[in-house]
Amino acid sequence: MAISKELLEIMACPKCKGDLRLTEKEDGLICDHCRLLYEIRDDIPIMLIDEARKLD
């Protein structure tokens, strides 16, 4: 089950409060401003800044 568009529209990056976008594989959420990837595990987005992966 993927994240619904309605949920994605109201979600925000916990660090900068900016917009998020879904990865191509729909396995994570990306904040382009912070260059962070928040993984989605078992259909649950892990929105913890300390667990986010930095993108190059």
The 8 nearest C-alpha neighbors of each residue, nearest first, counted from 0:
[[1, 42, 2, 3, 41, 43, 25, 26],
 [2, 0, 3, 42, 25, 26, 4, 43],
 [1, 3, 4, 6, 7, 0, 42, 25],
 [2, 4, 6, 5, 1, 7, 0, 8],
 [3, 5, 7, 6, 8, 2, 9, 1],
 [4, 6, 8, 3, 7, 9, 2, 10],
 [7, 5, 3, 8, 9, 4, 10, 2],
 [6, 8, 4, 10, 5, 9, 3, 2],
 [7, 9, 5, 6, 10, 4, 18, 11],
 [10, 8, 6, 7, 11, 5, 18, 4],
 [11, 9, 7, 8, 6, 19, 12, 18],
 [12, 10, 16, 18, 17, 19, 13, 9],
 [11, 13, 16, 17, 14, 15, 19, 30],
 [12, 14, 16, 15, 11, 46, 48, 47],
 [13, 15, 12, 16, 48, 33, 17, 11],
 [14, 16, 17, 12, 13, 33, 32, 11],
 [17, 15, 12, 11, 13, 14, 18, 10],
 [18, 16, 12, 15, 11, 19, 30, 32],
 [19, 17, 11, 12, 30, 20, 16, 10],
 [20, 18, 30, 29, 28, 11, 12, 17],
 [21, 19, 29, 28, 22, 30, 18, 7],
 [20, 22, 28, 25, 27, 29, 23, 19],
 [23, 21, 25, 24, 27, 28, 26, 20],
 [22, 24, 25, 21, 26, 27, 20, 28],
 [23, 25, 26, 22, 27, 21, 28, 1],
 [26, 24, 22, 23, 21, 27, 1, 28],
 [27, 25, 39, 24, 38, 22, 28, 40],
 [26, 28, 38, 39, 37, 22, 25, 21],
 [27, 29, 21, 37, 20, 36, 22, 19],
 [30, 28, 36, 20, 19, 35, 31, 21],
 [29, 31, 19, 35, 32, 34, 33, 12],
 [30, 32, 34, 33, 29, 35, 19, 18],
 [31, 33, 30, 34, 17, 15, 35, 18],
 [32, 34, 35, 30, 31, 15, 14, 53],
 [35, 33, 31, 54, 30, 32, 53, 36],
 [36, 34, 53, 30, 33, 52, 54, 29],
 [37, 35, 29, 52, 51, 28, 38, 53],
 [36, 38, 51, 28, 27, 45, 46, 29],
 [39, 37, 27, 45, 44, 26, 36, 40],
 [38, 40, 44, 27, 26, 43, 42, 45],
 [41, 39, 43, 42, 38, 44, 45, 26],
 [40, 42, 43, 39, 44, 0, 26, 38],
 [41, 43, 40, 39, 0, 44, 1, 2],
 [44, 42, 40, 39, 41, 45, 38, 2],
 [45, 43, 39, 46, 38, 40, 42, 37],
 [46, 44, 38, 47, 37, 39, 43, 40],
 [45, 47, 44, 37, 48, 13, 51, 12],
 [46, 48, 50, 49, 45, 51, 13, 37],
 [47, 49, 51, 50, 46, 14, 13, 37],
 [48, 50, 47, 51, 52, 46, 37, 45],
 [51, 49, 47, 48, 52, 37, 45, 46],
 [52, 50, 37, 48, 36, 49, 35, 47],
 [51, 53, 36, 35, 54, 50, 37, 38],
 [54, 52, 35, 34, 36, 51, 55, 33],
 [55, 53, 34, 35, 52, 36, 33, 29],
 [54, 53, 34, 35, 52, 36, 33, 31]]
